[in-house]
Amino acid sequence: MRSRTRTRTVLAATAAAAIVVAGCSPESSTDPVVSEAAQETASETVAPAGPADLQSVLLPVEEHPEGSQIHAEMPLREATARMMPGTGEPSGIVVMPRCVSYFSVIGGLEELDGWYQFGNRADGALFMAFVAEAPDENVLDLIRMRVEGCGEGFQTMQGWPPSATGGGEIVSSTLSFSEREVAEVPDAQTLGITQSISFHDEENELVRTIRESWQCTEGPCDSQDSMVLTDDVFIWVHEGGADTTADTVAAAMRERVGS
């Protein structure tokens, strides 16, 4: 297991609605694990369905890296409403300036029609992915410009996990996003982003608790976002850690577009 960069991420989406991902232990009792029956009921009675053909772009578990588990798959708007990992700002996490949320440049995830999936890798790291109708033919350029113009923010976290703060102690960190190189994908545009969280008080007990749950014991806690735009389809994948799994999964999802 990677000691430095293999984070167990939730979202600081932190929020996709407000940043994109912080990191949270999947074993936490407050993590949103949704049963198949609950997903079906919620999809039928609460949330609008995503385009059926887009659901087939999400990878089935057998096409994910060995040992992966999928915990939830549902329409993206339902996932956003339920503030599933990577789709909304958990209580207790605040990032300033607000423009650090790169999804805000396209109106937020709640504006997208598509399908969402999240689960864990064999080592416990959280992954998230969605596929949606592209909101704009320039969506990747808009996100790139947002990251270039507002790629760093001051982040505070209250308690852990942040969805159950209970009046807990507040610690601060610097959240940053930077563009990284991504391998070319045939007939598609690509964009890679590295998210990095650097805590300000390394000796704080809450900081140590968060680092332990993320399995990031020292240095910045990094994670990777990979995006692909093709045929009016927008693909986004988030992975804890510094390897290229996000790029591999995003490329595999692109191959399923129109298949």
Disulfide bonds with the S-S distance in Angstrom:
Cys99-Cys150 1.94
Cys216-Cys221 2.21
